[in-house]
Amino acid sequence: MTEPTTRTDLRDLYRRPASAPPARGDQIGAEVITGFTTERKPKPLTWRNDHVLLLGALPRPIPEPGSAPADLDRIGPSPAERLEPQRLTRPAPFPRECYENQLYALGAGGEVIRDLLAGITARGHRSWLVGGAVRDFVTDGPAAKVNDLDFTGTIGPGELNDLYRVLRRSDAANYEVWVSTPLVWSLTPPSPSRTRRSKRPPRLMEYKALSATGFPFPAWGGDFAEDATTRDLTVNTLVYDPDEDVLIDPTGRGRADTEERRLVVVYGGDDPFEQACVILRGLKFQIRWQEHPAPAFELAAWVRALPDDLIDRIPVETHQGLRDLRLKCVPEKERGAPELAFAAKLGPAAVRLVTALREGGS
């Protein structure tokens, strides 16, 4: 009689070691950690800006990197613990090859990224590639053209800034770093000719710690499943671990939707600005994948459930950000009548949004 085979549970790769940094669900004495946040001021941003959020207690600074409170009980789950085992797979043959090729193509910038990620690991944290690059590696393989790399992980932006400053002292390149209000840490190549008023050069990489929801301010410390709910479309929720060569599909349908070019909204919030961003990104993929037409029923149904006057509910001061996003999402040759035709397939809210942004910009 043949012995039954045992399937390897790839979630075991992400079990937290005994020396792991504090995480959500851990206890400090009798207080439970519910997440983390980062105060962007005062500058310069350091690990002291990262704060731990405690149930029923005031936020406090995260312990210094490499140390932990004597009464820390590491009982919190790993980022993968809530996922079903089948949502973690070996994605042969392309992602690792694509990732390595992309770092090589970035030259000195790729080496900076390697050093930064190695530093994150050395501090006991984890990091993963997420979003657009993973999507494009899955759909296009070695032919993928990736403009930048997005990462997520467990380290906070303050500590990440500290780590980068250490690396910067040993690297001749003068890269620029900034942290946005949603706590996205970005790195751009050096640009000696840039003036204060000129635009930043294209970013080399972005990093946003795994999002924690339910707070009235940006917070992190969540897991793969929770972080996925803060993204726009299922095709942008895939996570790749190049060290372990593991593809993580938190929604359970991200890989299939990506391979079949289906547009399904995963964002569950009610912020009109974010809803507009989802529409514009959905429009981008409608245009990009028009040679591989797949029904966008789910996306259209989501848009049609939005109020037709969505654009009127968005603060005027944020319209420029939407205009900039439209220019990134819609190629010049598709602007005007073509983009409106695509928007019409989604619904009145999309048409009014695109029309208003066109009238307010190029």
ABEGO torsion letter per residue (X at the ends): XBBBBBBBBAAAAABBBAABBBBBGBBBEABBBAEBBBBAOBOBBBAAABBBBBBGBBBBBBBBBGBBBAABBBABBBAAAABBAAABBBAOAAAAAAAAAAAAAAEAAAAAAAAAAAAAAAAGBBBBBBEAAAAAAAAAEAABBBABBBBBEABBAAAAAAAAAAAAAABABBBBBBBBAAGBBBBBBBBAABBAABBBBBBABBBBBBBBBGBABBBBGBBAAAAAAABABAAAABBBBAAAGBBBBAAGAAAAAAAAGBBBBABABABAAAAAAAAAAAAAAAAAAAABBBBAAAAAAAAAABBAAAAAABBAAAAAAAAAAAAAABBAAABEAAAAAAAAAAEAAAAAAAAAAAAABX
